[in-house]
Amino acid sequence: MTYEQLPDEWKEWVDLTPLERFRRSEELFAQYLAMGGSLEPDPDPTSPFDDAEASGSGPAYGRAGLRVLRRSAI
């Protein structure tokens, strides 16, 4: 897509300097948070990294729990 094919709103963004874009992004982010936006990631069950069992609700490896082993000095 060429510059001429971009919508006017995008052309305005592209014409900004990197510092101006950064400052506008900060403003947009502040508005997002003020409207109740969250920094918490949304769960994505389609992600290859999603692990429903990693919720921390059960013990590791399906065992009943951990036990402390004491070793005595020889």
N, CA, C and O atoms as CSV, one atom per row, in Angstrom:
chain,resi,resn,atom,element,x,y,z
A,1,MET,N,N,0.849,-1.165,0.000
A,1,MET,CA,C,0.000,0.000,0.000
A,1,MET,C,C,0.898,1.232,0.000
A,1,MET,O,O,1.848,1.311,0.778
A,2,THR,N,N,0.607,2.164,-0.845
A,2,THR,CA,C,1.400,3.388,-0.923
A,2,THR,C,C,0.815,4.452,0.002
A,2,THR,O,O,-0.294,4.312,0.518
A,3,TYR,N,N,1.578,5.502,0.196
A,3,TYR,CA,C,1.146,6.595,1.062
A,3,TYR,C,C,-0.169,7.197,0.573
A,3,TYR,O,O,-1.049,7.519,1.371
A,4,GLU,N,N,-0.292,7.343,-0.736
A,4,GLU,CA,C,-1.491,7.936,-1.310
A,4,GLU,C,C,-2.732,7.079,-1.060
A,4,GLU,O,O,-3.845,7.604,-1.030
A,5,GLN,N,N,-2.560,5.781,-0.882
A,5,GLN,CA,C,-3.682,4.874,-0.670
A,5,GLN,C,C,-4.116,4.806,0.796
A,5,GLN,O,O,-5.169,4.250,1.109
A,6,LEU,N,N,-3.318,5.361,1.678
A,6,LEU,CA,C,-3.652,5.320,3.100
A,6,LEU,C,C,-4.841,6.217,3.404
A,6,LEU,O,O,-5.018,7.252,2.762
A,7,PRO,N,N,-5.660,5.828,4.380
A,7,PRO,CA,C,-6.730,6.731,4.838
A,7,PRO,C,C,-6.116,7.981,5.465
A,7,PRO,O,O,-4.985,7.946,5.950
A,8,ASP,N,N,-6.863,9.082,5.454
A,8,ASP,CA,C,-6.345,10.356,5.962
A,8,ASP,C,C,-5.873,10.253,7.411
A,8,ASP,O,O,-4.865,10.856,7.779
A,9,GLU,N,N,-6.597,9.490,8.233
A,9,GLU,CA,C,-6.220,9.339,9.632
A,9,GLU,C,C,-4.835,8.699,9.757
A,9,GLU,O,O,-4.052,9.085,10.625
A,10,TRP,N,N,-4.536,7.742,8.911
A,10,TRP,CA,C,-3.233,7.076,8.946
A,10,TRP,C,C,-2.141,8.000,8.432
A,10,TRP,O,O,-1.020,7.987,8.940
A,11,LYS,N,N,-2.470,8.805,7.418
A,11,LYS,CA,C,-1.478,9.748,6.886
A,11,LYS,C,C,-1.046,10.723,7.972
A,11,LYS,O,O,0.135,11.048,8.090
A,12,GLU,N,N,-2.023,11.196,8.778
A,12,GLU,CA,C,-1.688,12.104,9.876
A,12,GLU,C,C,-0.723,11.439,10.849
A,12,GLU,O,O,0.215,12.074,11.331
A,13,TRP,N,N,-0.950,10.168,11.138
A,13,TRP,CA,C,-0.088,9.425,12.068
A,13,TRP,C,C,1.309,9.235,11.480
A,13,TRP,O,O,2.306,9.412,12.180
A,14,VAL,N,N,1.383,8.883,10.222
A,14,VAL,CA,C,2.675,8.644,9.565
A,14,VAL,C,C,3.481,9.941,9.484
A,14,VAL,O,O,4.709,9.913,9.556
A,15,ASP,N,N,2.804,11.057,9.337
A,15,ASP,CA,C,3.486,12.344,9.213
A,15,ASP,C,C,4.062,12.843,10.537
A,15,ASP,O,O,4.883,13.761,10.539
A,16,LEU,N,N,3.652,12.262,11.656
A,16,LEU,CA,C,4.190,12.680,12.950
A,16,LEU,C,C,5.622,12.190,13.119
A,16,LEU,O,O,6.024,11.188,12.528
A,17,THR,N,N,6.380,12.910,13.931
A,17,THR,CA,C,7.723,12.450,14.256
A,17,THR,C,C,7.607,11.312,15.265
A,17,THR,O,O,6.564,11.161,15.900
A,18,PRO,N,N,8.645,10.519,15.421
A,18,PRO,CA,C,8.579,9.435,16.418
A,18,PRO,C,C,8.248,9.936,17.824
A,18,PRO,O,O,7.502,9.275,18.546
A,19,LEU,N,N,8.781,11.075,18.220
A,19,LEU,CA,C,8.490,11.625,19.550
A,19,LEU,C,C,7.020,12.030,19.661
A,19,LEU,O,O,6.383,11.793,20.688
A,20,GLU,N,N,6.485,12.640,18.604
A,20,GLU,CA,C,5.071,13.023,18.614
A,20,GLU,C,C,4.174,11.785,18.684
A,20,GLU,O,O,3.164,11.789,19.388
A,21,ARG,N,N,4.537,10.742,17.969
A,21,ARG,CA,C,3.765,9.494,18.015
A,21,ARG,C,C,3.795,8.894,19.418
A,21,ARG,O,O,2.778,8.422,19.925
A,22,PHE,N,N,4.975,8.920,20.039
A,22,PHE,CA,C,5.116,8.391,21.391
A,22,PHE,C,C,4.222,9.150,22.364
A,22,PHE,O,O,3.543,8.541,23.190
A,23,ARG,N,N,4.221,10.473,22.268
A,23,ARG,CA,C,3.404,11.296,23.166
A,23,ARG,C,C,1.911,11.055,22.929
A,23,ARG,O,O,1.137,10.988,23.883
A,24,ARG,N,N,1.511,10.925,21.678
A,24,ARG,CA,C,0.100,10.634,21.382
A,24,ARG,C,C,-0.279,9.248,21.911
A,24,ARG,O,O,-1.387,9.050,22.410
A,25,SER,N,N,0.646,8.294,21.800
A,25,SER,CA,C,0.383,6.953,22.319
A,25,SER,C,C,0.199,6.990,23.826
A,25,SER,O,O,-0.666,6.299,24.365
A,26,GLU,N,N,1.009,7.793,24.511
A,26,GLU,CA,C,0.857,7.942,25.961
A,26,GLU,C,C,-0.526,8.489,26.306
A,26,GLU,O,O,-1.162,8.026,27.253
A,27,GLU,N,N,-0.989,9.473,25.539
A,27,GLU,CA,C,-2.316,10.043,25.783
A,27,GLU,C,C,-3.407,8.997,25.568
A,27,GLU,O,O,-4.335,8.880,26.368
A,28,LEU,N,N,-3.287,8.248,24.492
A,28,LEU,CA,C,-4.278,7.213,24.201
A,28,LEU,C,C,-4.283,6.134,25.278
A,28,LEU,O,O,-5.343,5.644,25.670
A,29,PHE,N,N,-3.099,5.768,25.752
A,29,PHE,CA,C,-2.997,4.738,26.777
A,29,PHE,C,C,-3.619,5.223,28.086
A,29,PHE,O,O,-4.293,4.455,28.772
A,30,ALA,N,N,-3.398,6.494,28.436
A,30,ALA,CA,C,-3.993,7.060,29.645
A,30,ALA,C,C,-5.517,7.057,29.529
A,30,ALA,O,O,-6.207,6.765,30.505
A,31,GLN,N,N,-6.048,7.378,28.353
A,31,GLN,CA,C,-7.495,7.341,28.142
A,31,GLN,C,C,-8.023,5.916,28.281
A,31,GLN,O,O,-9.079,5.695,28.873
A,32,TYR,N,N,-7.294,4.963,27.738
A,32,TYR,CA,C,-7.689,3.555,27.822
A,32,TYR,C,C,-7.791,3.115,29.285
A,32,TYR,O,O,-8.766,2.471,29.674
A,33,LEU,N,N,-6.798,3.458,30.084
A,33,LEU,CA,C,-6.816,3.091,31.502
A,33,LEU,C,C,-7.934,3.823,32.246
A,33,LEU,O,O,-8.573,3.246,33.125
A,34,ALA,N,N,-8.175,5.103,31.896
A,34,ALA,CA,C,-9.225,5.879,32.552
A,34,ALA,C,C,-10.612,5.300,32.259
A,34,ALA,O,O,-11.523,5.431,33.077
A,35,MET,N,N,-10.771,4.670,31.112
A,35,MET,CA,C,-12.057,4.066,30.747
A,35,MET,C,C,-12.218,2.669,31.312
A,35,MET,O,O,-13.202,1.991,31.017
A,36,GLY,N,N,-11.252,2.225,32.131
A,36,GLY,CA,C,-11.367,0.918,32.775
A,36,GLY,C,C,-10.580,-0.175,32.081
A,36,GLY,O,O,-10.770,-1.353,32.385
A,37,GLY,N,N,-9.709,0.178,31.167
A,37,GLY,CA,C,-8.863,-0.801,30.514
A,37,GLY,C,C,-7.947,-1.476,31.516
A,37,GLY,O,O,-7.659,-0.925,32.579
A,38,SER,N,N,-7.498,-2.649,31.178
A,38,SER,CA,C,-6.687,-3.433,32.101
A,38,SER,C,C,-5.349,-3.800,31.467
A,38,SER,O,O,-5.234,-3.951,30.251
A,39,LEU,N,N,-4.351,-3.936,32.319
A,39,LEU,CA,C,-3.042,-4.385,31.859
A,39,LEU,C,C,-2.920,-5.901,31.920
A,39,LEU,O,O,-1.935,-6.468,31.448
A,40,GLU,N,N,-3.928,-6.563,32.505
A,40,GLU,CA,C,-3.907,-8.013,32.603
A,40,GLU,C,C,-4.162,-8.630,31.232
A,40,GLU,O,O,-5.055,-8.188,30.511
A,41,PRO,N,N,-3.392,-9.638,30.871
A,41,PRO,CA,C,-3.616,-10.270,29.571
A,41,PRO,C,C,-4.913,-11.075,29.570
A,41,PRO,O,O,-5.281,-11.682,30.575
A,42,ASP,N,N,-5.584,-11.071,28.453
A,42,ASP,CA,C,-6.788,-11.887,28.304
A,42,ASP,C,C,-6.369,-13.326,28.071
A,42,ASP,O,O,-5.399,-13.581,27.359
A,43,PRO,N,N,-7.089,-14.271,28.664
A,43,PRO,CA,C,-6.759,-15.672,28.389
A,43,PRO,C,C,-7.030,-15.994,26.923
A,43,PRO,O,O,-8.035,-15.561,26.360
A,44,ASP,N,N,-6.149,-16.739,26.322
A,44,ASP,CA,C,-6.290,-17.107,24.911
A,44,ASP,C,C,-6.200,-18.620,24.788
A,44,ASP,O,O,-5.103,-19.170,24.696
A,45,PRO,N,N,-7.348,-19.300,24.785
A,45,PRO,CA,C,-7.319,-20.760,24.714
A,45,PRO,C,C,-6.794,-21.286,23.387
A,45,PRO,O,O,-6.487,-22.473,23.279
A,46,THR,N,N,-6.684,-20.431,22.375
A,46,THR,CA,C,-6.157,-20.884,21.086
A,46,THR,C,C,-4.636,-20.774,21.010
A,46,THR,O,O,-4.021,-21.247,20.054
A,47,SER,N,N,-4.035,-20.150,22.018
A,47,SER,CA,C,-2.587,-19.973,22.022
A,47,SER,C,C,-1.885,-21.305,22.288
A,47,SER,O,O,-2.345,-22.085,23.121
A,48,PRO,N,N,-0.778,-21.574,21.592
A,48,PRO,CA,C,-0.033,-22.798,21.882
A,48,PRO,C,C,0.613,-22.764,23.270
A,48,PRO,O,O,1.058,-23.799,23.768
A,49,PHE,N,N,0.667,-21.587,23.897
A,49,PHE,CA,C,1.270,-21.457,25.216
A,49,PHE,C,C,0.234,-21.524,26.329
A,49,PHE,O,O,0.590,-21.493,27.507
A,50,ASP,N,N,-1.047,-21.615,25.969
A,50,ASP,CA,C,-2.110,-21.688,26.961
A,50,ASP,C,C,-2.099,-23.056,27.615
A,50,ASP,O,O,-2.135,-24.083,26.937
A,51,ASP,N,N,-2.047,-23.061,28.934
A,51,ASP,CA,C,-2.047,-24.313,29.679
A,51,ASP,C,C,-3.130,-24.215,30.744
A,51,ASP,O,O,-2.932,-23.587,31.785
A,52,ALA,N,N,-4.263,-24.832,30.483
A,52,ALA,CA,C,-5.391,-24.759,31.409
A,52,ALA,C,C,-5.052,-25.370,32.762
A,52,ALA,O,O,-5.635,-24.986,33.776
A,53,GLU,N,N,-4.128,-26.306,32.793
A,53,GLU,CA,C,-3.750,-26.957,34.047
A,53,GLU,C,C,-2.758,-26.137,34.851
A,53,GLU,O,O,-2.443,-26.499,35.985
A,54,ALA,N,N,-2.263,-25.054,34.300
A,54,ALA,CA,C,-1.265,-24.240,34.992
A,54,ALA,C,C,-1.907,-23.174,35.865
A,54,ALA,O,O,-1.262,-22.178,36.193
A,55,SER,N,N,-3.148,-23.362,36.241
A,55,SER,CA,C,-3.833,-22.354,37.046
A,55,SER,C,C,-3.322,-22.303,38.480
A,55,SER,O,O,-3.613,-21.352,39.206
A,56,GLY,N,N,-2.568,-23.311,38.893
A,56,GLY,CA,C,-2.019,-23.330,40.240
A,56,GLY,C,C,-2.987,-23.875,41.260
A,56,GLY,O,O,-2.731,-23.790,42.461
A,57,SER,N,N,-4.097,-24.434,40.809
A,57,SER,CA,C,-5.088,-24.917,41.762
A,57,SER,C,C,-4.757,-26.285,42.332
A,57,SER,O,O,-5.246,-26.638,43.405
A,58,GLY,N,N,-3.945,-27.052,41.644
A,58,GLY,CA,C,-3.631,-28.389,42.128
A,58,GLY,C,C,-2.150,-28.576,42.360
A,58,GLY,O,O,-1.347,-27.747,41.932
A,59,PRO,N,N,-1.778,-29.646,43.027
A,59,PRO,CA,C,-0.361,-29.901,43.273
A,59,PRO,C,C,0.372,-30.282,41.986
A,59,PRO,O,O,-0.242,-30.711,41.009
A,60,ALA,N,N,1.668,-30.121,42.006
A,60,ALA,CA,C,2.488,-30.431,40.835
A,60,ALA,C,C,2.466,-31.921,40.531
A,60,ALA,O,O,2.484,-32.742,41.447
A,61,TYR,N,N,2.429,-32.268,39.280
A,61,TYR,CA,C,2.507,-33.644,38.788
A,61,TYR,C,C,1.374,-34.534,39.296
A,61,TYR,O,O,1.498,-35.758,39.272
A,62,GLY,N,N,0.282,-33.942,39.751
A,62,GLY,CA,C,-0.870,-34.723,40.164
A,62,GLY,C,C,-0.699,-35.469,41.465
A,62,GLY,O,O,-1.562,-36.265,41.835
A,63,ARG,N,N,0.375,-35.236,42.160
A,63,ARG,CA,C,0.602,-35.923,43.439
A,63,ARG,C,C,-0.160,-35.227,44.553
A,63,ARG,O,O,-0.637,-34.105,44.386
A,64,ALA,N,N,-0.267,-35.877,45.655
A,64,ALA,CA,C,-1.035,-35.353,46.777
A,64,ALA,C,C,-0.412,-34.096,47.374
A,64,ALA,O,O,-1.129,-33.302,47.982
A,65,GLY,N,N,0.858,-33.892,47.228
A,65,GLY,CA,C,1.503,-32.707,47.783
A,65,GLY,C,C,2.986,-32.943,47.952
A,65,GLY,O,O,3.523,-33.969,47.536
A,66,LEU,N,N,3.628,-31.989,48.562
A,66,LEU,CA,C,5.056,-32.099,48.795
A,66,LEU,C,C,5.314,-32.494,50.241
A,66,LEU,O,O,4.540,-32.153,51.135
A,67,ARG,N,N,6.371,-33.192,50.456
A,67,ARG,CA,C,6.748,-33.524,51.815
A,67,ARG,C,C,8.206,-33.166,52.012
A,67,ARG,O,O,9.005,-33.186,51.076
A,68,VAL,N,N,8.528,-32.844,53.226
A,68,VAL,CA,C,9.883,-32.438,53.558
A,68,VAL,C,C,10.702,-33.674,53.884
A,68,VAL,O,O,10.296,-34.496,54.705
A,69,LEU,N,N,11.835,-33.800,53.252
A,69,LEU,CA,C,12.762,-34.887,53.543
A,69,LEU,C,C,13.909,-34.329,54.346
A,69,LEU,O,O,14.497,-33.311,53.980
A,70,ARG,N,N,14.226,-34.983,55.429
A,70,ARG,CA,C,15.362,-34.545,56.247
A,70,ARG,C,C,16.496,-35.528,56.050
A,70,ARG,O,O,16.309,-36.744,56.003
A,71,ARG,N,N,17.639,-34.970,55.941
A,71,ARG,CA,C,18.840,-35.814,55.837
A,71,ARG,C,C,19.666,-35.598,57.085
A,71,ARG,O,O,19.936,-34.467,57.490
A,72,SER,N,N,20.047,-36.666,57.662
A,72,SER,CA,C,20.895,-36.527,58.863
A,72,SER,C,C,22.350,-36.567,58.461
A,72,SER,O,O,22.720,-37.132,57.432
A,73,ALA,N,N,23.154,-35.963,59.284
A,73,ALA,CA,C,24.591,-35.969,59.014
A,73,ALA,C,C,25.142,-37.353,59.271
A,73,ALA,O,O,24.663,-38.064,60.155
A,74,ILE,N,N,26.116,-37.729,58.526
A,74,ILE,CA,C,26.695,-39.063,58.676
A,74,ILE,C,C,27.732,-39.064,59.745
A,74,ILE,O,O,28.334,-40.102,60.019
